[in-house]
């Protein structure tokens, strides 16, 4: 990368590309005037990374006194709900450019991809009322974290709730 680009604050070619896309979008809106007032010129930048999931294969030599502390979640601690959502979108054969909407249901952040093609919630302490509200929407896919269920009772009733309100929804627990 040229020194000029580094002097302008760009650390790599991706940063240059993002700035060019921003400027092109702004120029299109300026040149198109009123008819481009509501034009979406946003874009997503994704980065290829390792799996969001912790390694589950251990050798006896890897196990020590603090081993059980590592088993409280199967998801790497530095991962965000958006990281998990994009992983699930790939697993469900959804395009990464799909429309993503974030809504709140019973105080929980719920992601809707392509309306209700995929509905996902990665918050903690999801209760029966929240599961029921989501199931009533009849999404094609529903995904949540294994550790998200509020109580053992919610876990016991999970399948019955889905069977009662949306038995055809494909459910996945990370």
N, C-alpha and C positions, 0 to 999 in steps of 0.2 A: 504494500500500500504506500502511496506517495506521502511524503512529509506534509504536503499541502492538506491532504485529507485528514491526517492525524492532527494537524493544527486546527482544523475546523471542528474537532471533537469527535470524530468517527474512529471507533476502535477497530472496526473490521468492515468487510464488504457488505455484510448484512445490514449494518447501521446505515450505510450509504444508500442501499436499496430501499430501506424503509423511509428515509427522508425523501427520496425521489418520488416514491408512491404518494406520500403525503402532499408534496408540492403539485404533483400531477392532478390529484383529486381536487385540490384547492383551485387550480387553474381551470379545470373543467367546470366547476361550480360558478366561478367568476365569469367565464365566457358564455355560459348557458343562461345566466340571469335567473329570472323568476321561475322558469320551467324546471330548474334543477334545485329549487329551494329545499326540497325534502329528499334529495338524492343521497343515498347512503354511499359514502366514499371510505368507509371503514374497511379494515382488513385484519386478518389474524396472522400472527407470527408464531410458528410452532418450532420446537426444538426437539430433535430426537434424543431420547435419554434412555437410561436403563429402565427396567421394569419398575412399576410402582410397588410391587410385592416383595416382601422379605424372602430371602432364601430359606427354604424349608428343609433342605437336606443338610444334615449335620453328621459329623464324624464323632465318635466317642471322645476324641481328644479335644473337640471344640466345646464340650460341656463342662461348665465350672459352676461355682456356687451362685453366681448371678445369672445363670442361664434362664431361669424361669421369668425373670424380669423382661427378657427379650421376647417372650411368647405372648404378651398381652395383646398384641395386634399383629396381623399378617401384612399390614401395609407399612411401608417405610415412613418414618416419622416426619420427614421433610416434605411429604407430598400434600398438595392442596386438593380440595374438592374438584377443581377444574382439571387438575392432572388426572384424577380418577375418571372424570367424565369423558375426557378425550380417549383414554384407554378403552373404556366401555363402548364408546362410539365405534372405534375400530373393530372391537370384538363383535359388534352387532351389524357390521358392514354398512355403517352410516358414514356419509361423506363428512370430512372434517370441516367443510364449508357449510354444513347444515345450520339452519337457524336455531339458536339457543336462546331460550327465555328463562329467566329466573323469577320464581314466584314464591310467596310465603304461604304455607299451609300449617295452621296451628302453631305458628311460631317457628317453623322449620323451613330452611332454605331448600327448595325443590327445583330441579332443573328439568325443563321441557325441551326436548330436541325434536324439531319438525312437528310442532304441536304436541301430539301425544304418542309419536312413534317410539320414543324412549323417554321415560320419566325416571329420574334418579334423585335420591336423597342420601347424603353422606353425613348428616348431622348425628349427634349423639342423642340418646334417650327418646327414640321415636316410639310413640305409644299407639294403642289400638285405634284411637280416634283418627290419628294421622294416616295410618295404614288404610283405614276404611275410606277416608276422603280421597286418597289417591286411587284406591281400587275402584271406587265409583266412577272415576274418570275413564276407566277401561283402556289403559295404555297398551300398546303392543308389547313393549318391554318395560320391566321395572327392575331397578338395580339399587342396592343399598349395601352398606358395610355390615359385616358379620357382627361387629361390636356395637351397632347402632340401636338395637332393640332395647327399650327401656327396662324391661323385666323379663324374667323367665316365663311369666304368664303370657306376655305379648309374643314371645317366641313360640310358645305352645299353640297359640291361636292364629299364628301368621297364615298358615295354609288354609285354615277354615275361613278366614276373612276374605282371602283372595278367591276361594271357591264360591263363596256366597255372592260376591260382587263383580268379579271379573275372572272367571275360571280359565279363560283363554289367554290371559296375559302371561307372557314368558317372564318368569321371575329369576333373578340372579342375585346371589349374595356374595360379595367379595370377602 
